[in-house]
């Protein structure tokens, strides 16, 4: 029985670290890690457009407005259904239709990972996952926080099954993820 875990969280909150920790501690299950941004990154790469955070946000809004709602969710759903895994982690839940995608599967959990804005800014500059993030100013970071595809994150997070506040060290975050595994995942596996 496949479990779908939707990850919602602001940029720099620790979603990728959550996935790495989960993979570290859950060795006996096949885990797939998908992101809503995967389709966007592939599209920008195909067009030879830099995969900056701004470009990813912009193309997401264009797709949402230019095509019927949920186009991105439908693309990801198709990938999810083709996977032969025990757990599918969907990172980057940002829109209502993203949340609805996760919730339509019979076995699902939403996890909200959040952190203080200054802590997230510091992490973003250190990890630099997107083009140009290493040199982004705090003002630019805050401007991006107000982008259309970032605004619903706290609202969706409020409906999540689990909330993890990640303001501490990686070791402290790891302990919180281990607790999540004990409280949420192990009981699920005992039922199945």
Beta strands, then each sheet from edge to edge (+ up, - down):
strand 1: 3-9
strand 2: 31-35
strand 3: 87-91
strand 4: 108-114
strand 5: 162-165
sheet 1: 2+ 3+ 1+ 4+ 5+
end
